[in-house]
Amino acid sequence: MFSKEEFRNAVIEGLRRITKAGETVIQDDESFEDYGLDSLDAMNLVLEVESILGIDLGESDLGDANTISTFYEKARTLTDEHRP
């Protein structure tokens, strides 16, 4: 399992890779859309976070999880569902 801090770091690293930005600053309750991500970027963010954390979030859509906090809660729920 991963902590919220580990998840936050994975999201920030994923955003850095997607946007090619040197420094990435986003608040836990700031929407990814306000940050400048479109739907394709959001899908890529899911893939980046999966890769960084070594988890599988299935066909996750960030439409209803568009902040670090809501994405974290969704990821926790999805990974808990896949645990034996």
Secondary structure, 3 states (H helix, E strand, C coil): CCCHHHHHHHHHHHHHHHHCCCCCCCCCCCCHHHHCCCHHHHHHHHHHHHHHHCCCCCCCCHHHCCCHHHHHHHHHHHHHHCCC
